[in-house]
Amino acid sequence: MTIEYDQLEANAANFVPLTPLSFLHRTADIYPQRESLIYNERRFTWAQTRNRCTRIASSLAARGIGKNDTVSVFAFNTPEMFESHFSIPMAGAVLNTINTRLDADTVAYIIDHGESRLFICDRQLWPVLDEALKTCQARPEIVIIDDPDATDKPELPAELDFTYYEDLVDRGDDTFAWRPPESEWQALALNYTSGTTGRPKGVVYHHRGSYLMTMGTVISWALPPHPRYLYTVPMFHCNGWGHAWTMTALAATVVCIRAFVPKLFFELIDRHEVTHFGGAPIVLNMLALAPPEEQKRFDHTVYAMTAGAPPPAKVLESMAQFNFEVMHVYGLTETYGHILHSAPQDDWAEQSIERQAELKARQGVRFAMTDAVDVLHPDSGEPVPWDAETMGEIVIRGNTVMKGYLKDPQATDDVFRNGWFLSGDIAVVHPDGYLQVRDRAKDVIISGGENISSVEVEGVLYRHPAVGDAAVVALADEKWGEVPCAFVELKPGASADEAELIEFCADNMARFKRPKKVVFGELPKTATGKIQKNVLRDRAKEL
């Protein structure tokens, strides 16, 4: 006789939707007086952080904002950005953090595409939002963060109808009863990635994924209770790699930094006895290249997580001088951030410093919460051999894979196939099972941790009256990892120089996306007229 296990049903007592919001309430209950946030002269306890988030959530709910409503945040790594990771979903809404380096046209697109109901903007970024509002169709309510520590405070128009962020706190109700999501599949966050087209795609996260990302990060990074974390990862990047929720679960003390400057970074590590931080390889490189009088070596080990363009082994090697222990991770916006890490093995310690850096530079093995990662041959669809030579596409399966692309079913279908998420990244597998990225199939350039679409840059170049054909590929750069390199074929009889085209791009898109080098000449093409980017990549390597 078969035992009827399935007759035992889920109920409110034994099945609760997973949500990272629960971490805030546990931590505030157990460690109410422990410091939560430090930002210059401002300090908060976990009890105060929960109180502020609750009040903000009530202010949003009073405006009719709730489930499936998008609330955008255009801000730096300040307490307001951290609080938004809890207050907005506590109201049932969807958190949409926006890259502070984007141009007004892209911000306008995000406002319309995400149907933003309310837009929280740091005052310093108001000029960008002001331009965006002139072209977008949506009319979100405006909330201004008036940070007293901002270096640039543009005047706000007298006719502007807006609310100050602190008014959301002051007028909020701290007895507001927030509601957990009805389903853990409910949308939690909307993050835009540049992808391979001129327009970004809206990646949707659910509560379950962010909860499990938190737990997986704790395990795979071997995080202790109450770390002291310096938030150098921009919180608009995959929600700051999910570390706002992770550090909350651990009752950490989070030190906020509005803008990354090596001198300030070293001072904050020293002053607040920081134990952990994260950042793209460009951050590590900037620390290594900082003036000696600004650098500090610490008596305690500082644990760093780095992700973005594959870090040069030399950069990882240089971190030892500061007593930094670096773990390299890999992920995408579509996977909530990191899903692979170069987990150290015991015998690595016996290797030379140079060899250890090479081993750590690999993308590695799956995080604890990641169900499966493989590298499949593009023709056969079978796993590639572990020979460090045969290349294939990285494919991923697990609970920290996005719900899909907002309003783009075709793009969603294109990346979900045969039970896998297709990353578009080309890699090999080493004999020890560790993955290493060899190329980026989608031509995305990762510069200083920022994704830059080559197609978007090409689109701007084509708008110049002298440009006939253009192609953009990655050029290796000692400081940024990769930078855009443009190959341009001018129209017959037309003229333009490198400086002119670079400035043209800077005037028509976010400046960090502009080409750093322009090479003129006839572009290699196939018989059908398609530009051969593989040939141009080889030329860029020679440069």
Beta strands, then each sheet from edge to edge (+ up, - down):
strand 1: 35-39
strand 2: 42-45
strand 3: 70-74
strand 4: 94-97
strand 5: 116-122
strand 6: 141-145
strand 7: 162-164
strand 8: 187-193
strand 9: 201-206
strand 10: 228-231
strand 11: 253-256
strand 12: 276-279
strand 13: 302-306
strand 14: 324-332
strand 15: 337-341
strand 16: 365-366
strand 17: 370-376
strand 18: 392-398
strand 19: 404-405
strand 20: 416-417
strand 21: 420-429
strand 22: 435-440
strand 23: 444-447
strand 24: 450-453
strand 25: 467-477
strand 26: 481-490
strand 27: 517-520
sheet 1: 2+ 1- 11- 10- 12- 13- 14- 15+ 16-
sheet 2: 4+ 3+ 5+ 6+ 7+
sheet 3: 8+ 9- 19+
sheet 4: 17+ 18- 21+ 20-
sheet 5: 17+ 18- 21+ 22-
sheet 6: 23+ 24-
sheet 7: 25+ 26- 27-
end
